[in-house]
Amino acid sequence: MKIQSLSIQNYKCHRLLDRVPFHDFTTLIGENDCGKTAVIDFLEIMLTNKIPREGDYFKYIDPTSPPDQPREVAAEEISGEIVFSVDGDEEDTLAAYLDEQKTFRLKRAFRPENNVSYVYTRRFLDPRFYDYTTMKADDLKVFVEELGFTEEKGFKFKNQDERKAAVKEYIQEHDQDIPATQDWVEVSFKELHNLLPKFIRYNVDDYNNPETLIFKVLKEAFENELYSSDENGYKILRDENLKQVLDRVNERLNEATRQFLKHIQRFNNGIEDISIEPDIDLSSGLRQTPIKIRDRSGVYHYLDSKGYGTKKRMYLAIFEWNKEVLAGIDQNYAIRCYDEPDNNLHIEAQRGLFRTLRSITDDTDGRNQTLLCTHSLFMIDSAPASSINFFRRDGDGSTVVEYLEGAEDREIQRFIELMCREMGLSNSHIFFERCFIVFEGQSESNFLPLAYKKLYRSSMAEDGLTLIELGGNGAAMNFLKLLMKNKRDLVLLFLDRDSVNMRKGKMLSDDMIQKSGMDPEDYKRFVEEFFAEKIVYVGDKEFEDTFSNDIYVRVLTEARPKNNGSSWTTGDIEAMRREKKFSDALTKAVAEECRPRHLSKPELATLLGTSIGVEEIPSAVKQLFEKARDIAGIGDMRG
């Protein structure tokens, strides 16, 4: 059983989060105080016996209160829903709880006075099939006869128990024939608890205390030795005498400790031994005790007394050890939540940590889901783009979750994997940048940052503006498709009129329409509206068209003087403009007049960007920047 999505209503800062997607490896990112940790908190409530505290109920301003006397009130109820996927081996065990799509949907509602759990499943339309065990004698007799258990057919019942048994047998034999619908059915959470994935959490504070992390790992090994599961998945004490159980538990914990020492010595060769003496209490489980380590001095010291450096070097050892322990135990499904494990770790340690967390998910037969909450750009850029949920505050103060719809598409996924290598982009660009400017070629890539710096005295990167070059890159077209679907409001197109028609034509091809997954007419309308709303035109046929003859004369005279000593003239430039393609004519003329020196189009763009003044920046470029800054929320203020 794996989590597919989580919905939250009225919990802490979340008024409503609807169907936040989960994957085998899920990454939560976003600014502080936008509700990432609250998601982990709520997941724990949904999967365990923990209940919300008084301060957890969402607070809002009472709309009936006077404007000059706003009154804050708390929501009356916290609720949530988890949708689980179920593998084939679990369907029989969970049959009574599944919907028609063979998914398991759990809903829980919490009030200060009580909480209620529901599953969305098949429900008989006639409530008597549920109430027959408590029905009055006369009512049950009528119901039994309606089901066909009549004296005329030879059925004679001595008492109520026999009639109830007959109804039970009827349900078992005719289950699929009884009229039913899909509906939420109330169930006891105690009935479900042991069927749900195990919830394992590593908090921010845990990473400052290696002892806590160590005992979390030992506890998993301990519980595996102490408990087993019955045929229905419920946790039960192993059927052995107490001494055998305790002997085996102690041996398993000692074995785990020996495993841990090997991992510690990989990262801190100054540690020669570790002493862990767990306190086993069958009523409360495994209790944490002080841990001692022996260094090269031969003296044992309490781990808690060691410095921060020693403790930090233990993190990777602990997580790698955890992976090894997990491989050796027979565990049910689990969701493992790591809240900012990268805190205060250098890049190399983060790299090792991420690799270990991924392998815990990948190497445990698919029985572990991982939920990672992080601020580290390295961790974000290492995670699968399709796994990322980006939390941000909306204008009204509520939390919005963004994720890449369509990121499972193979073409898009391949592009995302190539972004860093081909275009210098990464996951952090996709989720954190304020505006994406899509353009045609290398010339724009060279010119635009230079012009922007002159206008605003800050870089485009500083202001959250990202340049995306389309060129002939098929992957970039897929990225444009991704942006159109997910970041439409943050995209601008900076293209000449010929390029616009070409790009729109590609997007409207039969192949792209089919891949869109949308209704063809809806998709065509979407593309047409996107190009109409987001376009800023530059030049007639190409970017180079937009600069004046005088500018070209000055730039060429300074950077590429003619070999014969004559000057470049506006007449020269005007003659080039009459050719089929102005930029080709210009570079050809430079190659002929300035041999052996030449001038590529990207080099020309750089020269233009460095030599022109603010007042000479083309109006189309200024318009582009103004629109981009409006989208980015930084207005028209100059640096």
C-alpha positions in Angstrom: 0.0 0.0 0.0 1.5 3.3 -1.1 0.3 6.9 -0.8 -0.8 8.5 -4.1 -2.1 11.8 -2.8 -2.9 13.6 0.4 -5.7 16.3 1.0 -5.8 18.5 4.0 -8.5 20.9 5.3 -8.3 23.3 8.2 -5.0 22.1 9.7 -2.6 24.7 11.0 -1.8 27.1 8.0 -3.7 24.9 5.5 -7.2 26.0 4.8 -7.4 23.6 1.9 -4.7 21.5 0.1 -6.3 19.2 -2.5 -4.7 16.0 -3.6 -1.0 16.8 -3.1 0.7 14.1 -5.2 3.1 11.5 -3.6 5.6 9.3 -5.4 8.1 6.6 -4.3 10.4 9.6 -3.6 8.6 12.9 -2.9 10.3 16.2 -2.3 8.7 19.2 -0.5 10.3 22.6 -1.2 9.4 26.2 -0.6 10.1 29.2 1.7 9.9 28.9 5.5 6.5 29.0 7.2 4.6 27.9 4.1 3.4 24.6 5.6 5.9 21.9 4.5 6.4 20.5 8.0 2.7 20.8 8.6 2.2 18.2 5.8 4.4 15.8 7.7 2.6 16.6 10.9 -0.7 15.9 9.4 0.5 12.7 7.7 1.5 11.4 11.1 -2.0 12.2 12.4 -3.7 10.4 9.5 -1.5 7.2 9.9 -1.2 6.9 13.7 -3.2 7.3 16.9 -2.0 10.8 17.3 -4.7 13.5 17.3 -4.6 17.3 16.6 -3.9 19.7 19.4 -6.1 22.7 20.2 -3.7 25.1 18.4 -3.7 22.9 15.2 -7.2 24.0 14.0 -7.0 26.5 11.2 -7.7 30.1 12.3 -9.5 32.8 10.3 -11.2 36.1 10.7 -14.9 35.7 11.4 -16.6 37.3 8.4 -19.5 38.4 10.6 -17.3 40.5 12.9 -17.2 44.3 12.4 -14.3 45.6 10.2 -12.9 47.6 13.1 -13.2 44.7 15.5 -11.9 41.6 13.6 -12.4 38.4 15.6 -10.2 35.3 15.0 -12.0 32.0 15.2 -10.8 28.4 14.8 -12.3 25.9 12.4 -14.7 23.4 14.0 -13.2 20.4 12.2 -9.9 19.2 10.8 -10.2 16.7 8.0 -8.1 14.9 5.5 -8.0 12.2 2.8 -5.3 9.8 1.7 -5.5 7.9 -1.6 -3.5 4.7 -1.6 -2.5 2.4 -4.4 -2.7 -1.3 -3.6 -0.6 -4.0 -5.2 -2.2 -7.3 -6.3 -1.1 -9.2 -3.2 -3.0 -6.9 -1.0 -6.3 -6.8 -2.8 -7.8 -9.9 -1.1 -6.9 -8.6 2.4 -8.2 -5.1 1.7 -11.2 -6.1 -0.5 -13.7 -4.8 2.0 -12.1 -1.3 1.9 -11.4 -0.8 -1.8 -13.3 1.3 -4.3 -14.2 0.2 -7.9 -10.7 1.3 -9.1 -9.1 -1.0 -6.5 -7.7 2.0 -4.7 -7.9 2.5 -0.9 -9.3 5.9 0.2 -9.1 6.9 3.8 -10.8 9.9 5.2 -10.5 11.1 8.8 -12.4 14.0 10.5 -11.2 15.4 13.8 -13.2 17.5 16.3 -12.2 18.4 19.9 -14.7 16.0 21.2 -14.1 13.0 18.9 -12.7 11.8 15.6 -14.2 9.6 12.9 -12.6 7.5 10.1 -14.1 6.5 6.8 -13.2 4.4 3.7 -14.7 5.0 0.3 -16.0 1.6 -0.8 -19.0 -0.4 -2.0 -22.0 0.1 0.2 -25.3 -1.8 0.2 -28.2 0.5 -0.6 -30.4 -1.4 1.9 -29.1 -0.4 5.4 -30.6 -3.6 6.9 -27.6 -5.5 5.5 -25.6 -3.6 8.1 -28.1 -3.3 10.9 -29.4 -6.8 11.0 -27.4 -7.8 14.0 -29.2 -5.1 16.1 -32.7 -5.3 14.6 -35.8 -6.0 16.6 -37.1 -9.6 16.4 -40.2 -8.7 14.2 -38.1 -6.5 11.8 -35.5 -9.2 11.4 -38.1 -11.8 10.7 -39.6 -9.7 7.9 -36.1 -9.0 6.5 -35.2 -12.7 6.5 -38.5 -13.6 4.7 -37.8 -10.9 2.1 -34.5 -12.6 1.4 -36.3 -15.8 0.6 -35.9 -17.7 3.9 -39.6 -18.6 4.2 -41.4 -21.6 5.7 -42.9 -22.4 2.3 -39.3 -23.0 1.1 -38.5 -25.2 4.1 -36.7 -22.6 6.3 -37.5 -22.8 10.0 -35.5 -20.7 12.6 -35.5 -21.4 16.3 -34.3 -18.0 17.4 -32.7 -14.6 16.4 -29.2 -16.0 16.2 -30.2 -18.5 13.5 -31.9 -15.7 11.5 -28.7 -13.5 11.8 -26.6 -16.4 10.6 -28.9 -16.8 7.6 -28.5 -13.1 6.7 -24.7 -13.4 7.1 -24.6 -16.4 4.8 -26.8 -14.6 2.3 -24.4 -11.7 2.2 -21.4 -13.9 1.6 -23.0 -15.8 -1.2 -24.8 -12.9 -3.0 -22.4 -10.0 -2.2 -22.1 -8.9 -5.8 -25.8 -9.2 -6.6 -27.0 -7.0 -3.7 -27.7 -3.5 -5.0 -24.9 -1.2 -3.8 -23.2 2.1 -4.5 -19.8 3.7 -3.8 -19.9 5.8 -0.7 -18.0 6.8 2.4 -18.4 4.1 5.1 -17.5 4.8 8.7 -15.0 2.4 10.1 -13.0 2.0 13.3 -9.5 3.4 13.0 -8.3 0.6 15.3 -9.6 -1.8 12.6 -7.4 -0.1 9.9 -4.3 1.0 11.9 -2.2 -2.1 11.3 -3.1 -2.3 7.7 -1.7 1.2 7.0 1.9 2.0 6.1 4.2 2.5 9.0 5.0 6.1 9.7 8.7 6.9 10.5 9.8 10.4 11.1 13.1 12.2 11.4 12.7 15.7 12.7 15.0 18.7 12.3 16.0 18.4 16.0 16.9 14.7 15.5 19.9 15.6 13.4 21.5 17.6 16.3 21.3 14.4 18.4 22.9 11.3 16.9 21.7 9.2 19.8 18.1 9.9 18.8 18.8 8.8 15.2 20.6 5.7 16.4 17.7 4.5 18.6 15.2 5.1 15.8 17.1 2.6 13.7 17.5 0.1 16.6 13.8 0.4 17.3 13.0 -0.8 13.8 15.2 -3.8 14.3 13.7 -4.4 17.8 10.1 -4.3 16.6 10.8 -6.6 13.7 12.1 -9.2 16.2 9.4 -8.8 18.7 6.3 -8.7 16.5 5.1 -10.5 13.4 1.9 -10.0 11.3 -1.1 -12.3 11.1 -2.8 -13.3 7.9 -4.7 -10.0 7.8 -1.7 -7.9 8.3 -2.3 -7.1 12.0 0.8 -6.8 14.2 1.0 -9.6 16.9 3.6 -10.7 19.4 5.6 -13.6 18.1 4.4 -17.0 19.4 7.4 -17.9 21.5 8.3 -18.0 25.1 9.5 -14.7 26.6 13.1 -15.8 27.2 13.5 -16.9 23.6 12.1 -13.6 22.4 14.4 -11.5 24.6 17.5 -13.5 23.8 16.9 -13.1 20.0 16.1 -9.4 20.4 19.3 -8.8 22.3 21.3 -10.7 19.7 19.7 -8.7 16.9 20.5 -5.4 18.6 24.1 -6.5 19.2 24.4 -7.5 15.6 23.0 -4.1 14.5 25.5 -2.3 16.8 28.4 -4.2 15.2 27.1 -3.2 11.7 26.9 0.4 12.9 30.5 0.5 14.1 31.7 -0.5 10.6 29.8 2.5 9.1 31.1 4.9 11.8 34.7 4.0 11.1 34.3 4.8 7.4 33.4 8.4 8.2 35.4 8.8 11.4 38.4 6.6 11.7 39.2 8.0 15.1 36.4 6.0 16.7 37.5 2.5 17.7 34.5 1.2 19.5 30.9 2.0 20.4 28.9 0.9 23.4 25.1 0.8 23.1 23.1 -0.9 25.9 19.4 -0.6 25.0 16.9 -0.8 27.8 14.1 -3.3 26.8 10.7 -2.8 28.4 7.9 -5.0 27.0 5.3 -2.5 28.1 6.9 0.6 26.6 9.3 -0.9 24.0 12.9 0.1 23.4 14.0 2.9 25.7 16.9 5.2 24.8 20.0 5.1 26.9 23.3 7.0 26.8 25.8 5.9 24.1 29.5 5.7 24.7 32.3 5.7 22.1 36.0 4.8 22.5 38.6 6.8 20.7 42.3 6.2 20.2 43.0 7.2 23.7 41.4 4.0 24.8 38.9 5.8 27.0 35.2 5.7 26.6 33.3 9.0 26.4 29.6 9.7 26.3 28.6 10.6 22.7 26.6 13.5 24.0 29.7 15.1 25.3 31.5 15.1 21.9 31.8 18.1 19.7 29.6 19.1 16.8 32.1 18.0 14.2 32.1 14.4 15.6 28.3 14.3 15.7 28.0 15.7 12.1 30.3 13.1 10.7 28.0 10.4 12.2 24.9 11.4 10.1 25.9 9.6 6.9 27.1 6.6 8.9 23.7 6.4 10.6 21.7 6.6 7.4 23.8 4.1 5.6 23.5 1.8 8.6 19.8 2.3 8.5 19.7 1.1 4.9 21.6 -2.0 5.9 19.3 -2.8 8.8 16.2 -2.3 6.6 17.6 -4.8 4.1 17.7 -7.4 6.8 14.2 -7.1 8.2 10.9 -8.3 6.9 8.9 -5.1 7.0 5.5 -3.9 5.8 5.0 -0.7 3.8 6.4 2.4 5.4 6.5 6.1 4.7 9.8 7.6 5.9 9.8 11.4 6.4 13.0 13.4 6.6 12.6 17.1 7.6 15.7 19.1 6.4 18.3 16.3 6.9 20.8 18.4 4.9 20.8 21.2 7.5 24.4 22.3 8.1 25.9 19.6 5.9 28.5 20.5 3.3 27.9 19.6 -0.4 29.8 16.3 -0.4 27.9 15.1 2.7 24.6 16.2 1.1 25.5 14.2 -2.0 26.1 11.1 0.0 23.0 11.7 2.1 20.8 12.0 -1.0 22.2 8.9 -2.5 21.5 7.0 0.6 17.9 8.2 1.0 17.2 7.3 -2.7 18.7 3.9 -2.2 16.5 3.3 0.9 13.6 3.8 -1.4 14.9 1.9 -4.4 16.5 -1.1 -2.7 13.7 -2.2 -0.3 11.4 -3.9 -2.8 9.3 -0.8 -3.2 8.1 -1.1 0.4 9.5 2.3 1.5 8.3 5.7 0.3 10.4 8.6 1.1 9.2 12.1 1.9 12.1 14.7 1.9 11.6 18.3 3.1 14.5 20.5 2.1 15.9 24.0 1.4 19.1 22.7 -0.2 19.4 23.7 -3.8 21.7 20.7 -4.3 19.1 18.3 -2.9 16.4 19.9 -5.0 18.4 19.7 -8.2 19.3 16.1 -7.4 15.6 15.0 -6.9 13.4 13.8 -9.8 11.6 16.9 -11.1 8.4 15.0 -11.2 8.7 14.3 -7.5 8.8 17.9 -6.4 5.9 19.7 -4.6 6.6 23.5 -4.4 4.8 25.3 -1.5 4.3 29.0 -1.8 2.1 31.6 -0.2 -0.7 33.0 -2.4 -1.8 36.6 -2.4 -4.4 36.0 0.3 -1.9 34.3 2.6 -3.1 30.7 1.9 -0.7 28.0 0.8 -0.6 26.8 -2.8 1.2 23.7 -4.0 2.7 23.6 -7.5 4.0 20.5 -9.2 4.8 19.5 -12.8 1.7 18.2 -14.4 2.7 16.0 -17.3 6.2 15.4 -15.9 5.6 11.7 -16.2 5.6 12.2 -20.0 8.8 10.5 -21.3 9.7 13.3 -23.6 9.4 15.9 -20.9 11.2 13.7 -18.4 14.1 13.2 -20.8 14.4 16.9 -21.2 14.4 17.5 -17.5 17.3 15.1 -17.2 19.2 16.9 -19.8 18.6 20.5 -18.6 21.7 20.9 -16.5 23.9 19.5 -19.2 22.5 21.2 -22.3 20.9 24.5 -21.1 22.3 25.2 -17.6 18.9 24.8 -16.0 17.9 22.7 -13.1 14.9 21.9 -10.8 15.5 25.0 -8.7 15.2 27.2 -11.9 11.9 25.6 -12.8 10.3 26.1 -9.3 11.9 29.2 -8.0 12.4 31.5 -11.0 10.0 34.4 -11.3 9.8 34.6 -15.1 10.9 32.5 -18.1 11.9 34.3 -21.3 11.8 32.0 -24.3 13.7 33.2 -27.4 15.1 31.9 -30.7 18.8 31.9 -30.8 22.3 32.5 -29.3 22.3 36.2 -30.3 19.5 37.0 -27.9 21.2 34.9 -25.2 24.3 37.1 -25.5 22.6 40.5 -25.9 19.7 40.4 -23.4 21.7 40.0 -20.1 24.0 42.9 -21.2 21.1 45.2 -22.0 19.3 44.3 -18.8 22.3 45.1 -16.7 22.6 48.5 -18.3 18.9 49.3 -17.7 18.5 48.0 -14.1 22.1 47.7 -12.7 21.3 44.1 -11.6 21.6 40.8 -13.4 18.7 38.8 -14.8 19.7 36.0 -12.4 19.5 38.3 -9.4 16.0 39.3 -10.3 14.8 35.8 -11.0 14.5 36.0 -14.8 15.6 32.9 -16.8 16.4 32.7 -20.5 15.3 29.7 -22.5 16.8 29.3 -25.9 14.6 27.3 -28.3 16.9 27.2 -31.3 16.7 23.8 -33.0 16.6 21.9 -29.6 13.7 19.5 -29.6 14.1 19.1 -25.8 13.6 22.8 -25.5 10.3 22.5 -27.4 9.3 19.9 -24.8 10.3 22.3 -22.1 8.1 25.0 -23.7 5.3 22.5 -23.6 6.0 21.9 -19.9 6.0 25.7 -19.2 2.8 26.2 -21.1 1.1 23.6 -18.9 2.6 24.4 -15.6 4.0 28.0 -15.6 1.9 29.7 -18.1 1.6 32.9 -16.1 5.4 33.2 -15.8 6.3 32.8 -19.5 7.1 35.4 -22.2 8.0 34.7 -25.9 10.6 37.0 -27.5 10.4 36.0 -31.2 10.4 37.5 -34.7 7.3 37.0 -36.7 8.6 34.2 -38.8 9.7 32.3 -35.7 6.3 32.8 -34.1 4.6 31.1 -37.0 7.1 28.3 -37.1 6.9 27.6 -33.4 3.1 27.8 -33.3 3.0 25.5 -36.3 5.1 22.9 -34.5 2.9 23.1 -31.4 -0.2 22.6 -33.5 1.2 19.6 -35.4 -0.9 16.5 -35.3 1.8 14.8 -33.3 1.8 17.5 -30.6 -2.0 17.6 -30.5 -2.1 13.8 -29.9 0.6 14.0 -27.2 -1.2 16.8 -25.4 -3.8 14.5 -23.9 -6.3 17.3 -24.3 -9.4 17.6 -26.5 -7.9 18.7 -29.9 -10.1 21.8 -30.1 -9.3 22.8 -26.5 -5.6 22.3 -27.2 -5.6 24.4 -30.3 -7.4 27.2 -28.4 -4.9 26.9 -25.6 -1.9 27.2 -28.0 -3.5 30.1 -29.9 -4.3 32.0 -26.7 -0.8 31.3 -25.3 1.0 32.7 -28.3 -1.4 35.7 -28.5 -0.9 36.6 -24.8 2.7 35.9 -24.3 4.5 37.2 -27.4 6.8 40.2 -27.6 7.9 40.8 -31.3 11.4 41.6 -32.2 12.4 42.5 -35.8 10.6 41.5 -39.0 12.5 38.4 -39.8 15.2 38.2 -37.1 16.6 39.8 -33.9 19.3 41.7 -35.8 16.7 43.7 -37.8 15.8 45.8 -34.8 19.1 47.9 -34.5 19.6 51.1 -36.6 22.0 51.5 -39.4 23.9 54.1 -37.4 24.5 51.7 -34.5 25.9 49.0 -36.9 28.2 51.6 -38.6 29.6 52.6 -35.2 30.0 49.0 -33.9 31.7 47.7 -37.1 34.0 50.7 -37.4 35.2 50.1 -33.8 35.4 46.3 -33.8 35.9 45.3 -37.4 37.5 48.1 -39.5 37.8 47.3 -43.2 41.2 46.2 -44.4 41.4 48.9 -47.1 41.1 51.6 -44.6 37.7 52.9 -45.8 34.8 53.3 -43.3 31.6 51.4 -43.0 28.6 53.5 -44.1 24.9 53.5 -43.6 24.7 52.7 -47.3 26.7 49.5 -46.7 24.2 48.5 -44.0 21.2 49.4 -46.0 22.4 47.3 -48.9 22.8 44.3 -46.6 19.2 44.8 -45.4 17.9 44.3 -49.0 19.4 40.8 -49.1 17.3 37.8 -48.3 18.6 37.6 -44.7 20.2 40.7 -43.2 22.4 38.9 -40.5 23.9 36.5 -43.1 24.7 39.4 -45.4 26.4 41.3 -42.6 28.6 38.5 -41.4 29.5 37.7 -45.1 30.5 41.3 -45.7 32.7 41.4 -42.6 34.4 38.2 -43.7 35.2 39.7 -47.1 36.2 43.2 -45.9 38.1 42.3 -42.8 39.8 39.0 -43.8 41.1 37.0 -41.9 38.9 38.4 -39.1 35.2 37.4 -39.2 32.2 38.0 -37.0 29.6 35.4 -35.9 26.1 36.4 -35.0 26.6 35.7 -31.3 29.8 37.8 -31.3 27.9 40.6 -33.0 25.2 40.5 -30.3 27.8 40.7 -27.6 29.4 43.8 -29.4 26.0 45.4 -29.6 25.3 44.7 -26.0 28.5 46.2 -24.8 28.7 49.3 -27.1 25.2 50.7 -27.2 23.9 53.2 -24.7 20.7 52.8 -22.6 18.8 55.1 -24.9 19.8 52.9 -27.9 18.3 49.7 -26.5 15.5 48.7 -28.9 12.0 49.4 -27.7 11.0 45.8 -28.2 13.7 44.8 -25.7 12.6 47.4 -23.2 9.0 46.2 -23.6 10.2 42.6 -22.9 12.0 43.6 -19.8 9.1 45.7 -18.5 6.7 42.8 -18.9 9.1 40.3 -17.4 9.6 42.5 -14.3 5.9 42.9 -13.9 5.5 39.1 -14.0 8.3 38.8 -11.5 6.7 41.3 -9.2 9.6 43.8 -9.2 7.8 46.5 -11.2 9.6 49.1 -13.3 12.0 50.5 -10.7 15.6 51.0 -12.0 18.6 49.9 -10.0 
